Amino acid sequence: MTKSLDFSKARRGPVIGPATGKTRITIRIDDDVLEWFKKQAHEQGGGSYQTMMNQVLRAYVENQEEPLEDTLRRVILEVVPGAKEPKKAKAAAKKKGAKKRA
């Protein structure tokens, strides 16, 4: 038999602390999206699909030129049948387009 182990000075918790700059969250992802990321990770020889998802999100955030409000408005107009762009937004979009062309 082995010697009895003394846990009187032991502390609970992980041996290695959590990585700095990372936050553990719970998120619901569509099954097909999650499977796609898992498949991509597997086809690339393993690795973490979570890391891949983080890289995709980071690339999107870093390359985002359109303000969030404009992105939401565009997506709603594309997805919601019968959705119409408010007149103020149309005028602002025209103004923005004119500035980009100049």
PASE-446543 format. One record per residue: x negated, y negated, z of N, C-alpha, C in turn. Coordinates in steps of 0.1 Angstrom, whole numbers, plus 2048, in hexadecimal, padded with zeros to 3 digits. Atoms other than C-alpha are relative to their C-alpha. Example, Ala and Ser with C-alpha at 12.3 -4.5 7.8 and 13.67 -1.06 7.14 Angstrom:
BEGIN
7F780C80078582D84E7F77F4800;80980B80077780B8478087F5808;
***
This chain:
BEGIN
7F880C8008008008007F77F3800;80780C8017F67DC7FA8017F980E;7FF8087F47EF7C481680C7F77FF;7F580980080C7AF8217FC7F27FC;80380E80580D78D8108067F680A;7FC80B7F780F76D8258057F57F8;7FA80B8078277548178037F4809;7FD80A7F782773E8357FC7F27FB;80580D8058147228238057FD7F1;7FC80180E82572780180A7F47FF;7F780B80383970B7F18098057F4;7F77FD80B85770F7DA7FE7F77F4;80180980C8577027B77F78067F6;8087FB80B8447077967F17FF804;80F8007FE81F70F7977FA7F47F8;80580B80981A6F677A80C7F6800;7F580A80082E6D577D8057FD7F2;7FA80380D8446C87607F77F67F9;8088098098336B67438057F2802;7FC80E7FF8336917468057FB7F3;7FB80580D84767E72C80B8097FA;7F67F780586069A72880B80180B;7F47FE7F788369E73780880C7FC;7F77F48028976BE73B80E7FB7FF;7F28048018BA6B972E80880D7FB;7F77F68058D86CF7258077F97F4;7FA80680C8E56C870280780B7F8;7F87F68088FF6D96EC7FD7FD7F1;80480180E8F36DF6C880980A7F9;7F87F68099086EF6AC7F880C7FE;8077F38029007146A87F88007F4;8077FF80D8F67106847F37F8800;80C8087FF8DE6F468B7F5806809;8097FA7F78CE7066A87F980C7F9;8057F48078CA7266937F67FC7F5;80980580A8BA7126777F37FC805;80C8037FA8A070468E7F880C805;8077F47FC89972669D7FA8087F4;8057F980C89673567A7F37F97FB;80B80780487E71A6707F3803808;80B7FE7F786871F68E7FB80F7FE;8047F28028687456887F88017F3;8067FF80D85F7416637F27F9800;80D8067FF84272B66D7F6807809;8097F87F88337466828027FF80F;7FD8017F28447406A37FF7F1804;80080D7FB8427226B980D7FC806;7F58047F985C70E6CA80A7F87F7;7F680780887C7046B88037F2807;7FD80C7F88816EA6D47F57F57FC;80A80A8048606D96CB8037FB7F2;7FD80480E86A6D96A680C7F6801;7F480980088C6C96AF7FB7F2806;80580C7FA8796AF6C47F87F87F5;80880680B8616A86A680A7F97F6;7F680580987F6A368F8077F3805;7FA80C7FA89068B6A77F67F5801;80A80A7FF8706786AD7FE7F97F2;80280580E86A67468780C7F77FC;7F480880388E6676837FF7F3807;80080C7F888A64E69F7F57F77FC;80B8088058686426938027FA7F3;7FE80580D87463D67080E7FA7FE;7F380580189662F6787FF7F17FD;80080E80489A60E66680E7F9802;7F28057FF8C060B66980480080F;7FC8017F28CE5FF68A80B80B803;7F67F57FC8E361A69D80E7FC7FC;7F28048039036066998038027F1;7FF7FE80E8FE60667380180F7FC;8007F28028F662B67380D806804;7F37FB7FB91563368780B7FC7F6;7F580580992B61E6707FF8087F3;8017F980D91D62E65180580F801;7FC7F37FE92265165F80F801801;7F18007FE94664A66A8077FE7F3;7FA80280D94E63C6487FF80C7F7;8027F480994065B63780880C805;7F97F47FA95167464F80F7FF802;7F28027FC97266565A8087FC7F4;7F880480C98C66663E8087F4803;7F880D7FE99C6446397FA7F5808;80780B7F898363164E7FC7F57F7;80480C80997D60E6417F67F8808;80A8097FA9605F76488067F3804;7FA80D7FD96A5D865B7FA7F57F7;80480B8099685B76477F37F9805;80C8067FB94D5A965E7F48087FD;80B7F78039375C76597FD7FF7F1;80380080F93B5C56337F87F37FD;80780D8029305A06347F2801805;80E7FF7FA9125A864A7F88097F7;8087F78089085C56347FC7F97F3;80380780C90A5AF6157F47F6802;80B8097FD8F45956267F3807802;80C7F77FE8DB5B06317FA8047F3;8047FC80E8DA5BD60D7F97F57F8;80580B8078D359B5FF7F27FC806;80D8037FA8B65956187F680A7FC;8097F58048A65B760F7FB7FE7F2;80380280E8A75AF5EA7F77F47FE;80880C80189758D5EF7F2801803;
***
